[in-house]
Amino acid sequence: MNVLRICCFYFLFFFVKQLFSQTGSSCATAINTGTPNGTSTCYSQSNGTTGSAIGCVGNGYGGSGGVTYLKFCTNSSGSCVGFDVTNGTASGNYEFSIFDAACSYVGGSVACGGVAGTGTEFTTAGLGLAANSCYYLRVWSGTAGSLSVCTKTAVITNDLCGSPQQISSVTQAGSNLCATASPTDPPPSQFGAGSLENNIWYSFTTNTLCVSPCTVVVSITNISCVGGGSGFQIGYWSGSCTGTSTTSLTYLGNTTGSGGAVTTTITGLTPGQKITIGIDGNAGANCTFSIAASNTQLLPVDLLYFYGYQQGKENYLEWSSLSESDIDYYLIEYSNNGIDFKDLGRVKANGNSTSKKVYSLIDSYVETEYTFYRLSYFDFAKKQKIFQIVNINNPSKHLLFSVYPNPGKSELNFSFDDALFVKKKISIFDFKGQLVKEISFDNFEYSGTLNIEELKKGIYTINLINGSGEFQTLKFVKD
């Protein structure tokens, strides 16, 4: 009987301990949010477990506060995850930090949210979290209590000045959730800001029928923000960017505004002029909104780039548009002499789009060493416009050089043809077309190595030009 009583006592003790254990008090009891997607999913929780802030110091971050852990997993694309915290009874300053699957702190992940007010937001933008991996978010508030956390992923296509979203008189939805500032952005003062945290980029083309000087009114309405303050700091420039470079922009002015709507009036423009706009959340606010610009027009296709490269016995073609208006399909033609072109293939367009789209086509039956390719589009009215021509050198008997291993992690090895040249120059470009590495080989070197440890994971293009002026392009993957 005594043994039975002891067993019952321990069972009851264990049951009560589990019943009253604080969910979310640690990594082991974290609230499991799964793999967030583009739809916001919310979790209500009491952060009654107390603890200290990890990295935030100063007034409002001292002593014990409420702590909650949430488990989340990144998707196969490693998309940025946003966490929208809405106050219940928990109040005071907020701190966010990330821990890996082993519950070890991820360096540099602490974010000091300040006083939450009605809510605040934290994103994983810029933290370099791995795809298909699970992490823990630690939420600390100045006082314990109840709160709600909503999770979702966001993919920002207009985070860089070189890939703005085109706007017109047609109102469209926008968001700067998961956006980040770039080191090459114009100075914050040109936005009317003290600092840049999560700026995004737009562009418009003034109506070709407007009477010079033209005036365009950019209206940002239905602004709903968390973190920072509601509103935007807006800079505007004539011209457009290439990749992350903003050197081609000419500064025109800025506007700042708070609340649920901000209006920018840009004067002194000419018909058909292209203007670039950068907007930054007020005090780092993450916002959703609607945006439109009067006296503007959408271009049928705003082409960002068109290029080709050789990979083995095949030629690869790739192009990207920043916007499309009533476009049916793209046509790629090929020619062996640059004069007489034949159809290679058609690629269905998105029809109507105001965000960046990327297309590609492979020529698997290359006939000659030098092949010319021509890109054009057809709209739904069957009207055609031809873009530029690219030329790809695909040697039929040999390659000028090869690289290995591919994919590579820390070092890239080059093997050169031993009969063609003395001097050769290697240039490596990232997916945005920005030069990231360059090296020259002299004398009769038939091989060489290059350290690539500092390169981020992704696809890179390698260009080689030899002493005889021959050119070849390859692609490699940094693992």
C-alpha positions in Angstrom: 0.0 0.0 0.0 2.8 2.4 0.9 4.5 1.7 -2.4 1.2 2.4 -4.2 0.9 5.7 -2.3 4.4 6.8 -3.2 3.9 6.0 -6.9 0.6 7.9 -6.9 2.3 10.9 -5.1 5.1 11.0 -7.7 2.6 10.7 -10.6 0.5 13.5 -9.2 3.6 15.7 -8.6 4.8 15.1 -12.2 1.3 15.8 -13.6 1.0 19.0 -11.6 4.5 20.1 -12.7 3.7 19.6 -16.3 0.3 21.2 -16.0 1.6 24.4 -14.5 4.9 24.5 -16.5 5.1 27.8 -18.4 4.8 27.2 -22.1 7.4 29.3 -23.9 9.6 29.7 -20.8 12.7 28.2 -22.6 13.8 26.6 -25.8 12.6 23.3 -24.5 9.0 24.6 -24.0 9.0 27.1 -26.9 5.8 27.8 -28.8 6.2 26.0 -32.1 5.2 28.3 -35.0 6.4 25.8 -37.6 7.6 27.3 -40.9 5.9 30.7 -41.4 4.5 31.6 -44.8 3.1 34.7 -46.4 -0.1 34.5 -44.4 0.1 36.0 -40.9 -0.5 33.4 -38.1 -0.9 34.6 -34.5 -0.2 33.1 -31.1 -1.4 34.4 -27.8 0.8 33.8 -24.8 1.5 34.8 -21.2 5.2 35.6 -20.6 5.0 35.1 -16.9 8.5 33.6 -16.8 11.0 36.2 -15.7 14.4 36.9 -17.0 16.9 39.7 -17.9 17.6 41.4 -21.1 20.5 39.9 -23.0 22.1 42.7 -24.9 20.0 45.8 -24.5 21.1 48.2 -21.8 19.9 51.5 -20.4 16.7 52.8 -19.0 13.9 50.3 -19.4 16.1 47.3 -19.9 17.3 46.6 -16.4 16.0 44.1 -13.9 13.7 41.1 -14.6 11.0 41.2 -17.2 8.7 38.7 -19.0 10.3 36.1 -21.3 8.8 34.1 -24.1 10.5 31.7 -26.6 9.0 30.8 -30.0 10.4 28.2 -32.3 10.3 28.8 -36.0 11.9 27.2 -39.1 13.0 29.0 -42.3 11.7 27.8 -45.7 13.8 26.4 -48.6 14.5 29.9 -49.8 15.6 31.2 -46.5 13.0 33.9 -46.7 13.0 36.7 -44.1 10.6 36.1 -41.2 8.7 38.9 -39.5 7.3 38.8 -35.9 4.5 41.3 -35.1 4.1 41.6 -31.3 0.9 43.1 -30.0 0.6 44.1 -26.4 -1.8 42.5 -24.0 -0.8 43.3 -20.5 2.9 43.0 -21.1 4.4 46.4 -21.3 7.7 48.4 -21.2 10.7 48.1 -23.5 11.0 45.0 -25.8 14.1 43.1 -26.7 14.4 40.4 -29.4 17.2 37.8 -29.9 17.7 34.6 -31.9 19.0 31.2 -30.8 20.0 28.3 -33.0 18.6 24.8 -32.9 21.0 23.9 -30.0 19.6 27.0 -28.1 22.9 28.9 -28.5 22.7 32.6 -29.0 23.2 33.8 -32.6 25.7 36.6 -32.5 24.5 40.0 -33.6 20.8 39.1 -33.5 19.8 41.3 -30.5 17.3 44.1 -31.4 16.2 46.7 -28.9 12.6 47.5 -29.7 12.1 50.3 -27.3 8.7 51.0 -25.7 6.2 48.9 -27.7 3.2 51.1 -27.3 0.5 49.2 -29.1 3.0 46.8 -30.6 6.4 46.4 -32.2 8.0 44.2 -34.9 11.2 42.2 -35.4 12.5 40.6 -38.6 15.3 38.3 -39.4 16.5 40.5 -42.3 20.2 40.7 -42.5 20.9 38.0 -40.0 22.0 35.4 -42.6 19.9 32.6 -41.2 20.3 29.3 -43.1 17.5 27.9 -45.2 15.5 24.9 -44.0 16.8 25.4 -40.5 15.0 25.9 -37.1 15.7 28.7 -34.6 14.2 30.2 -31.5 13.1 33.8 -31.0 13.4 35.1 -27.4 11.0 37.9 -26.7 11.7 40.0 -23.5 9.4 42.7 -22.2 10.0 45.1 -19.4 7.1 43.7 -17.4 5.5 40.2 -17.5 2.0 39.6 -18.8 0.1 38.5 -21.8 0.9 39.3 -25.5 0.2 38.1 -29.0 2.9 37.3 -31.6 2.1 37.0 -35.3 4.5 35.4 -37.8 4.8 35.6 -41.5 7.5 35.6 -44.3 8.2 38.4 -46.7 10.2 38.7 -49.9 11.2 42.2 -50.8 11.7 42.6 -54.6 12.4 46.3 -54.5 15.0 46.4 -51.6 17.7 47.7 -54.0 17.8 50.9 -56.0 18.7 48.9 -59.1 15.4 46.9 -58.9 12.7 49.5 -58.0 8.9 48.7 -58.3 7.3 50.8 -61.0 4.3 52.9 -59.9 1.6 54.7 -61.9 -1.8 56.3 -61.4 -3.1 52.8 -60.5 -3.0 52.3 -56.8 -1.0 49.2 -55.6 -0.1 47.6 -52.3 3.3 48.0 -50.7 5.3 46.9 -47.7 8.8 47.4 -46.3 8.7 44.4 -44.0 12.1 42.6 -44.2 13.7 45.5 -46.2 17.2 46.5 -45.3 19.4 49.5 -45.9 22.4 49.2 -48.3 25.9 50.6 -47.7 25.7 52.2 -51.2 22.4 54.0 -50.6 22.3 57.8 -50.8 23.0 59.6 -47.5 20.0 59.6 -45.0 19.8 63.4 -45.3 18.6 63.0 -48.9 15.6 61.0 -47.5 15.1 63.6 -44.8 16.1 61.0 -42.2 18.7 60.7 -39.5 19.4 57.1 -40.4 18.2 54.4 -42.8 16.9 51.0 -41.6 14.4 49.5 -44.0 14.2 51.6 -47.1 12.6 50.3 -50.3 12.6 51.7 -53.9 10.0 52.8 -56.5 10.2 54.5 -59.9 7.8 56.2 -62.3 7.9 57.6 -65.8 6.1 60.9 -66.3 3.3 60.9 -68.9 4.7 61.6 -72.3 1.6 63.9 -72.9 2.1 66.1 -69.9 3.0 69.7 -70.5 6.5 70.7 -69.3 7.2 71.5 -66.5 5.2 68.4 -65.3 4.1 67.9 -61.7 3.6 64.4 -60.2 1.9 63.8 -56.9 2.9 60.5 -55.1 0.2 59.5 -52.6 1.0 56.9 -49.9 -2.2 56.0 -48.1 -3.7 53.4 -45.7 -0.4 53.4 -43.8 -0.4 50.8 -41.0 2.9 50.4 -39.0 4.4 48.6 -36.1 7.7 49.6 -34.5 9.0 53.1 -34.9 6.5 55.7 -35.8 3.7 55.6 -38.5 4.9 57.4 -41.6 7.7 57.7 -44.1 10.8 59.6 -45.0 10.9 59.9 -48.8 13.8 61.0 -51.1 13.5 61.4 -54.9 16.0 61.6 -57.7 16.1 61.8 -61.5 17.6 58.8 -63.3 17.9 55.2 -62.4 20.4 52.9 -60.6 22.5 49.9 -61.8 22.6 47.2 -59.2 23.4 48.8 -55.9 25.2 51.8 -57.5 23.4 55.1 -57.0 26.0 57.3 -58.7 23.8 58.0 -61.7 21.1 59.6 -59.6 20.6 63.3 -59.4 19.0 64.4 -56.1 15.8 66.4 -56.4 14.5 66.7 -52.9 12.7 64.9 -50.0 9.5 64.8 -48.0 8.7 63.5 -44.5 5.4 62.8 -43.0 3.7 60.9 -40.2 0.3 59.3 -39.7 -1.9 57.3 -42.0 -1.1 59.2 -45.2 1.9 61.0 -46.7 1.9 63.0 -50.0 4.9 64.0 -52.0 4.6 66.6 -54.8 7.5 66.6 -57.3 7.6 69.6 -59.7 9.7 70.8 -62.7 9.7 67.4 -64.5 9.7 66.8 -68.3 7.5 64.4 -70.3 8.7 60.8 -70.3 11.2 61.5 -67.5 12.2 58.6 -65.2 12.2 59.3 -61.5 13.5 57.1 -58.7 11.9 57.2 -55.2 13.3 55.8 -51.9 11.1 55.5 -48.9 12.2 54.6 -45.3 10.1 53.7 -42.4 9.8 56.5 -39.8 12.2 55.6 -37.0 12.5 52.1 -38.5 8.8 51.4 -38.7 7.6 48.3 -40.7 4.5 49.4 -42.6 1.9 48.2 -45.1 0.4 50.9 -47.3 -1.1 51.8 -50.7 0.9 53.9 -53.3 0.1 55.7 -56.5 1.6 58.5 -58.6 -0.5 60.9 -60.7 0.5 62.1 -64.2 2.5 59.0 -64.9 2.4 56.0 -67.2 3.5 52.4 -67.1 6.0 51.3 -69.7 5.1 48.2 -71.7 8.3 46.6 -70.4 10.9 48.2 -68.2 13.8 45.9 -69.0 16.4 45.6 -66.2 19.0 43.4 -68.1 19.5 40.8 -70.9 22.6 38.7 -71.0 23.9 35.3 -72.0 26.7 32.9 -70.9 28.2 29.6 -72.0 28.1 26.6 -69.8 29.6 23.5 -71.3 28.0 22.8 -74.7 24.9 25.0 -74.0 24.2 28.7 -74.1 22.1 30.2 -71.3 20.0 33.4 -71.8 18.5 35.3 -68.9 16.6 38.6 -68.7 14.6 40.5 -66.1 11.8 43.1 -66.2 11.0 45.6 -63.5 7.4 46.0 -64.8 5.1 44.7 -67.6 1.9 46.1 -69.0 -0.2 43.9 -71.3 2.7 41.7 -72.4 1.9 38.3 -73.9 5.3 36.7 -74.4 9.0 37.1 -75.0 10.8 35.8 -78.1 14.4 34.8 -78.3 16.0 34.6 -81.8 19.4 33.3 -82.7 21.9 34.0 -85.5 25.3 32.7 -86.6 26.2 36.0 -88.4 24.4 38.7 -86.4 22.2 39.5 -89.4 19.9 36.6 -90.2 17.9 35.6 -87.2 15.7 32.5 -86.5 13.3 31.7 -83.7 14.8 29.9 -80.8 11.9 29.9 -78.3 9.1 31.8 -76.7 8.6 32.4 -72.9 5.3 33.4 -71.5 5.3 36.8 -69.8 3.4 37.7 -66.6 1.1 39.9 -68.5 0.9 42.8 -66.0 3.4 43.2 -63.2 4.9 46.0 -61.2 7.6 43.9 -59.6 10.8 42.3 -60.7 10.4 39.2 -62.9 13.3 36.9 -64.1 13.1 34.8 -67.2 15.5 32.3 -68.9 16.0 30.1 -71.9 18.6 27.5 -72.8 20.0 26.9 -76.3 21.1 23.2 -76.1 22.0 22.9 -79.8 24.7 25.5 -80.3 25.8 25.3 -84.0 28.9 27.6 -84.1 31.5 29.1 -81.8 29.9 32.6 -81.9 26.1 32.9 -81.6 24.1 36.1 -81.5 20.8 36.3 -79.6 18.0 38.9 -79.9 15.3 39.5 -77.3 11.9 41.0 -78.1 8.4 41.1 -76.6 4.9 40.9 -78.0 2.0 42.5 -76.3 -1.6 41.2 -76.4 -2.2 43.3 -79.5 0.7 41.4 -81.2 2.9 44.5 -81.4 6.6 43.7 -81.2 9.5 45.6 -79.7 13.1 44.4 -80.2 15.7 44.9 -77.5 19.5 44.6 -77.7 21.6 41.7 -79.1 24.0 39.6 -77.0 26.9 37.5 -78.4 28.1 34.3 -76.7 31.4 32.7 -77.5 31.1 28.9 -77.1 34.3 27.3 -78.4 33.6 24.1 -80.3 37.0 22.5 -79.7 38.1 23.8 -76.4 37.4 25.9 -73.4 39.6 28.9 -72.6 39.4 27.9 -68.9 37.6 25.8 -66.4 36.9 26.1 -62.7 36.6 23.5 -59.9 35.3 22.5 -57.5 31.9 23.7 -58.6 30.1 24.3 -56.2 33.0 25.5 -54.1 33.4 26.7 -50.4 36.7 28.3 -49.7 39.0 28.1 -52.8 38.4 28.2 -56.5 40.9 26.5 -58.9 41.4 27.6 -62.4 42.7 25.6 -65.3 43.8 27.5 -68.4 44.3 26.4 -72.0 48.1 26.1 -72.4 48.4 27.4 -76.0 46.5 30.6 -76.4 47.8 33.4 -74.3 50.3 34.7 -71.8 48.3 37.2 -69.8 44.8 36.7 -68.6 42.4 38.5 -66.4 39.6 37.0 -64.2 36.6 39.0 -63.0 33.9 37.6 -60.7 30.4 39.2 -60.5 27.5 38.5 -58.2 23.9 37.9 -59.3 23.3 41.7 -59.2 26.1 42.3 -61.7 28.4 43.9 -59.2 32.2 43.1 -59.4 33.3 41.3 -56.3 36.7 39.8 -57.2 39.3 40.4 -59.8 42.7 38.7 -60.4 45.3 38.7 -63.2 47.6 35.8 -64.1 50.8 36.5 -66.1 53.6 34.6 -67.8 52.8 31.0 -68.8 50.7 30.0 -65.9 48.4 27.1 -66.8 46.5 27.0 -63.4 45.7 29.2 -60.5 43.7 29.5 -57.3 41.5 32.2 -55.7 40.3 32.4 -52.1 36.5 32.8 -52.1 35.8 32.3 -48.3 34.4 35.9 -47.9 31.9 35.5 -50.7 28.3 35.0 -49.7 26.5 31.8 -50.8 25.0 32.1 -54.2 25.5 32.0 -58.0 28.4 34.0 -59.5 29.5 34.8 -63.0 33.2 34.5 -64.0 34.5 36.5 -66.9 37.9 35.8 -68.5 39.7 37.8 -71.1 43.1 36.6 -72.4 46.0 38.4 -74.0 44.6 37.7 -77.5 41.4 39.5 -76.6 39.3 36.3 -76.4 36.5 36.3 -73.9 34.6 33.5 -72.1 32.0 33.4 -69.3 31.3 30.6 -66.8 29.1 30.4 -63.7 29.9 28.8 -60.4 28.1 28.3 -57.1 29.5 29.4 -53.7 28.3 26.7 -51.3 
